[in-house]
Amino acid sequence: MQQLREALIAAGAISLASGVEEHLAENTSIEGGKFLYSVKEAREGLSKTEIMRRLDMTTTTLKRLAETERLSEEKYLVKVTGWQLGSGERPKFYPPQPNAQEQG
């Protein structure tokens, strides 16, 4: 990556170098918990449906497992994935901040 950036800058394409870095950063997969996600997905969040899809979990299965644990479906997904639930009418899930645990 650094070599590509340096080559673009040397060729006089510094703005292109920045764009390439941003594109690669947003589309780099991160292993977190039980599935991969991109930097862009981490920033924008994943819906409950998308989390379920990545965990290969049906609505019925989620409901049953959440009831067994006596949790709401959302709280069950938080427990299983370690992701945090955002706020709002249709909240999205966000990965935990790596520095949040280290600072605590």
N, C-alpha and C positions, 0 to 999 in steps of 0.2 A: 504494500500500500504506500509506504513512504517513498519507494523508488518510483512508483507511478506519479505521485505528487511532484517529486523533484523533476522528473522528466517533463511533465506538463509545464511547470514553472520555467524550466530551462528553455522550453520552446515558446515561451511568451504567453502561455495560456493560464495565467494565475487564477482568473475567475473560473475557468473550467476545472482547475485543480480543486477549488473549494466545492464546486458542484459535485464532483466525483466523490469527494470525501463524505459529503452530506448524504448522497445516494447510498453509498456503501454502509454508512452508519445506520441509516433508517431500515436497511434491508438485511442487516446482519442478524442471524438467528442467535437467540440466547436460550440456554437450557435453564428452565426454572420450574422446579417441582416436577410435574409429570408431563410437560410438553414444551415445545419450542415456541418462542415468540420473537418478534422483531422489536427493534428500538422504537419504531413508529407505533406499533401496537401497545408497547409499554406506556408510551406517552398518551395515546388516545384512549386506552383502556379496551377491554374485551367485554362483550355482552355475556349475559348468563347463558344464552343459547350457544355462543361460540365456545365458552368454557366447557359446556356440556359436550359439544361436538368433539372437542379436542381430547376430552376424557373418555370418549366413546360411551356416553351415558344418555339413556333415554329419559324423557320427562317422568315416566312411570318409575323408573329406577331411582332417579333423584328424589322423587317424592317419598318413596318407600325408605330409602336410606336416611333421609332427613328426619322422617317420623321416628325411625328406630333410635336415632340420636336425640330425639326431642328438640330439634332445631328447625328453624325456617330453612327453606331451600337455599337461600342466599347465605345464611350463616354456616350451613353445612359446606357449601362450596368454599367459603373462606377458610374453614377448618381443614378441608382436604387439600386445597391448593396453596394456602399461605398467602394468597392475594388479599388485598384490602378492597372493601366495597365502597365505592364513591357515594355521592348523595344525589338526590333528585328523583323525579318520577320514574325514570328508567335508568337507575344507576349502573355504571360499568365497574368492572373489576380491574384493579391495578396491582402490578407486582410490588412486593415489599421493597422499600428503599434499602439498599445494602448498608448504608452508613447509619441508618436509624438504630439498628441493634448495637453497633459498635459504640455509638455515642451514649447509649443508655446506661 
